[in-house]
Amino acid sequence: MSENKFAEMRRLVVRLRTQVDSLRSDANTPAARRVANSVERLEIDLAELARSVPAASDQRAVVVVPDTPYDPALWSGADDEGVGGHRRDHA
């Protein structure tokens, strides 16, 4: 999730918190307290989600693969998968 989406969600939760606080000041009923509790849990869960999701980066790391051939010593003693060991010495 992008940082913009988290920012928008935070903004909406702040607006919701403001409305619920206004509701509680007008009618501090058990239902209004439950709604306030739900908003508080939403704030906590949103903060936890923001910490658990890796930050999206607009810049991607570039991996440079060289055009130079690999050292043949890297492959000594290795067989090609599925070929059946065509490099074996047959004595």
KEPAMI-420419 format. One record per residue: x, z, y of N, C-alpha, C in turn; residue number from 1. Coordinates in steps of 0.02 Angstrom, whole numbers, padded with zeros to 5 digits, always signed. Layout:
residues N
(r (X,Z,Y),(X,Z,Y),(X,Z,Y),NUM) ...
end
This chain:
residues 91
(r (+00042,+00000,-00058),(+00000,+00000,+00000),(+00045,+00000,+00061),1) (r (+00027,-00041,+00109),(+00070,-00048,+00168),(+00061,+00012,+00215),2) (r (+00110,+00021,+00257),(+00108,+00075,+00306),(+00049,+00067,+00354),3) (r (+00031,+00004,+00369),(-00026,-00008,+00413),(-00091,+00017,+00381),4) (r (-00098,+00008,+00316),(-00158,+00031,+00282),(-00162,+00107,+00283),5) (r (-00105,+00140,+00272),(-00104,+00213,+00275),(-00120,+00237,+00345),6) (r (-00093,+00205,+00395),(-00106,+00224,+00464),(-00181,+00217,+00480),7) (r (-00211,+00163,+00457),(-00282,+00152,+00469),(-00324,+00205,+00433),8) (r (-00304,+00221,+00372),(-00341,+00273,+00335),(-00334,+00341,+00369),9) (r (-00274,+00356,+00393),(-00264,+00420,+00429),(-00308,+00423,+00491),10) (r (-00310,+00366,+00527),(-00351,+00363,+00588),(-00425,+00375,+00572),11) (r (-00449,+00345,+00518),(-00519,+00353,+00498),(-00533,+00425,+00476),12) (r (-00486,+00456,+00441),(-00496,+00525,+00420),(-00496,+00572,+00480),13) (r (-00455,+00558,+00530),(-00456,+00599,+00591),(-00524,+00593,+00625),14) (r (-00551,+00531,+00629),(-00617,+00522,+00659),(-00670,+00559,+00619),15) (r (-00665,+00556,+00552),(-00712,+00591,+00510),(-00707,+00666,+00520),16) (r (-00646,+00692,+00525),(-00634,+00763,+00537),(-00668,+00785,+00602),17) (r (-00661,+00744,+00654),(-00691,+00760,+00719),(-00767,+00764,+00712),18) (r (-00797,+00717,+00677),(-00869,+00716,+00669),(-00893,+00776,+00627),19) (r (-00857,+00791,+00575),(-00877,+00847,+00532),(-00869,+00913,+00569),20) (r (-00817,+00921,+00609),(-00809,+00982,+00649),(-00867,+00989,+00698),21) (r (-00888,+00934,+00727),(-00946,+00935,+00772),(-01009,+00955,+00735),22) (r (-01017,+00929,+00674),(-01075,+00945,+00633),(-01075,+01020,+00617),23) (r (-01018,+01047,+00599),(-01013,+01118,+00582),(-01027,+01163,+00642),24) (r (-01009,+01140,+00702),(-01023,+01181,+00760),(-01098,+01182,+00775),25) (r (-01134,+01127,+00757),(-01206,+01124,+00767),(-01244,+01160,+00711),26) (r (-01221,+01152,+00649),(-01256,+01181,+00592),(-01205,+01203,+00540),27) (r (-01186,+01266,+00541),(-01136,+01291,+00495),(-01171,+01313,+00430),28) (r (-01197,+01264,+00394),(-01233,+01277,+00332),(-01185,+01267,+00273),29) (r (-01206,+01290,+00213),(-01164,+01278,+00154),(-01149,+01204,+00143),30) (r (-01197,+01161,+00156),(-01185,+01089,+00147),(-01133,+01064,+00196),31) (r (-01136,+01087,+00259),(-01087,+01066,+00309),(-01017,+01091,+00290),32) (r (-01014,+01152,+00263),(-00949,+01179,+00241),(-00921,+01139,+00183),33) (r (-00965,+01117,+00137),(-00941,+01077,+00081),(-00914,+01009,+00105),34) (r (-00949,+00980,+00153),(-00925,+00917,+00181),(-00857,+00927,+00215),35) (r (-00850,+00982,+00252),(-00786,+00997,+00284),(-00731,+01007,+00232),36) (r (-00748,+01040,+00177),(-00701,+01050,+00123),(-00681,+00982,+00092),37) (r (-00729,+00938,+00085),(-00714,+00872,+00057),(-00667,+00833,+00103),38) (r (-00677,+00839,+00167),(-00633,+00804,+00215),(-00563,+00833,+00210),39) (r (-00558,+00899,+00204),(-00492,+00931,+00197),(-00457,+00906,+00134),40) (r (-00494,+00902,+00079),(-00465,+00876,+00016),(-00444,+00803,+00024),41) (r (-00483,+00765,+00061),(-00466,+00695,+00074),(-00401,+00690,+00113),42) (r (-00392,+00733,+00162),(-00330,+00735,+00201),(-00270,+00752,+00156),43) (r (-00280,+00801,+00112),(-00226,+00821,+00066),(-00209,+00765,+00018),44) (r (-00261,+00735,-00011),(-00249,+00681,-00059),(-00217,+00620,-00027),45) (r (-00237,+00604,+00034),(-00208,+00547,+00069),(-00134,+00560,+00084),46) (r (-00117,+00621,+00103),(-00046,+00638,+00116),(-00006,+00633,+00052),47) (r (-00035,+00658,-00003),(+00000,+00654,-00068),(+00009,+00582,-00090),48) (r (-00041,+00542,-00080),(-00037,+00471,-00098),(+00017,+00436,-00056),49) (r (+00020,+00451,+00008),(+00070,+00420,+00051),(+00141,+00438,+00028),50) (r (+00150,+00499,+00003),(+00216,+00519,-00021),(+00233,+00487,-00088),51) (r (+00183,+00473,-00129),(+00196,+00449,-00197),(+00205,+00373,-00201),52) (r (+00180,+00337,-00153),(+00185,+00264,-00154),(+00249,+00244,-00118),53) (r (+00292,+00204,-00151),(+00353,+00183,-00118),(+00338,+00143,-00054),54) (r (+00378,+00154,-00005),(+00369,+00119,+00058),(+00381,+00045,+00048),55) (r (+00335,+00005,+00075),(+00344,-00067,+00070),(+00394,-00089,+00123),56) (r (+00437,-00133,+00103),(+00488,-00157,+00149),(+00477,-00232,+00161),57) (r (+00479,-00251,+00224),(+00471,-00321,+00241),(+00535,-00360,+00226),58) (r (+00590,-00325,+00223),(+00654,-00357,+00209),(+00670,-00348,+00135),59) (r (+00682,-00403,+00102),(+00698,-00401,+00031),(+00773,-00411,+00023),60) (r (+00800,-00375,-00025),(+00872,-00380,-00038),(+00886,-00448,-00070),61) (r (+00938,-00480,-00045),(+00958,-00545,-00072),(+01013,-00533,-00123),62) (r (+01003,-00560,-00182),(+01052,-00554,-00235),(+01089,-00620,-00239),63) (r (+01154,-00618,-00228),(+01194,-00679,-00230),(+01222,-00687,-00300),64) (r (+01207,-00744,-00331),(+01234,-00760,-00397),(+01289,-00811,-00387),65) (r (+01350,-00794,-00407),(+01406,-00840,-00395),(+01400,-00903,-00439),66) (r (+01427,-00958,-00412),(+01428,-01022,-00449),(+01488,-01027,-00495),67) (r (+01534,-00981,-00488),(+01595,-00986,-00529),(+01580,-00968,-00601),68) (r (+01615,-00998,-00649),(+01601,-00983,-00720),(+01623,-00912,-00737),69) (r (+01589,-00883,-00786),(+01607,-00817,-00810),(+01672,-00821,-00850),70) (r (+01707,-00766,-00852),(+01768,-00761,-00893),(+01748,-00766,-00966),71) (r (+01775,-00813,-01004),(+01757,-00821,-01075),(+01771,-00758,-01116),72) (r (+01815,-00715,-01094),(+01830,-00653,-01130),(+01768,-00607,-01134),73) (r (+01722,-00615,-01086),(+01661,-00575,-01087),(+01620,-00589,-01149),74) (r (+01627,-00650,-01176),(+01584,-00671,-01231),(+01619,-00668,-01299),75) (r (+01681,-00645,-01300),(+01716,-00644,-01364),(+01681,-00598,-01414),76) (r (+01670,-00623,-01473),(+01638,-00584,-01526),(+01563,-00581,-01522),77) (r (+01533,-00615,-01473),(+01460,-00613,-01466),(+01431,-00677,-01495),78) (r (+01372,-00670,-01524),(+01336,-00728,-01552),(+01279,-00745,-01504),79) (r (+01261,-00807,-01503),(+01202,-00828,-01465),(+01140,-00807,-01503),80) (r (+01093,-00777,-01470),(+01032,-00756,-01504),(+00995,-00817,-01529),81) (r (+00972,-00812,-01590),(+00931,-00865,-01619),(+00969,-00924,-01645),82) (r (+01034,-00928,-01632),(+01073,-00985,-01655),(+01103,-00970,-01723),83) (r (+01114,-00908,-01738),(+01139,-00890,-01804),(+01214,-00885,-01808),84) (r (+01247,-00871,-01755),(+01318,-00859,-01756),(+01359,-00922,-01766),85) (r (+01346,-00973,-01727),(+01383,-01036,-01734),(+01456,-01030,-01715),86) (r (+01477,-00976,-01684),(+01548,-00969,-01664),(+01589,-00931,-01715),87) (r (+01561,-00914,-01771),(+01599,-00876,-01821),(+01655,-00918,-01849),88) (r (+01709,-00883,-01862),(+01765,-00917,-01896),(+01750,-00919,-01970),89) (r (+01751,-00977,-02000),(+01739,-00983,-02072),(+01807,-00993,-02106),90) (r (+01830,-00942,-02139),(+01894,-00946,-02171),(+01889,-00963,-02244),91) 
end
